[in-house]
Amino acid sequence: MRTLSQELWNKISAAVAAARLTSPINVVEIAEEIQNRNRHENVAFEDILSCVLDVAKCTGEPLLFEKHASTPEGPEIIKLSRTTGHFV
């Protein structure tokens, strides 16, 4: 994995913090947005996604792994246990 700049880490942290207000945190959409707005950093999507996931897991909020909600009922929400660190 490529080392991310401090500026990119700050942007990821800010995006995840903002997403907490409208839980669940959609890690895929955040990673895409960060990559699109920071093309000059030349960082692979997978590297950004991994960092977004690391930051988002620390919040204890539900996580979403879709570009867009795909069902009429809305997205399936996957929660991460605060105690075990496993998805529930």
Secondary structure, 3 states (H helix, E strand, C coil): CCCCCHHHHHHHHHHHHHHHHHCCEEHHHHHHHHHHHCHHHCCCHHHHHHHHHHHHHCCCCCEECCCCCCCCCCCCCECECCCCCCEC
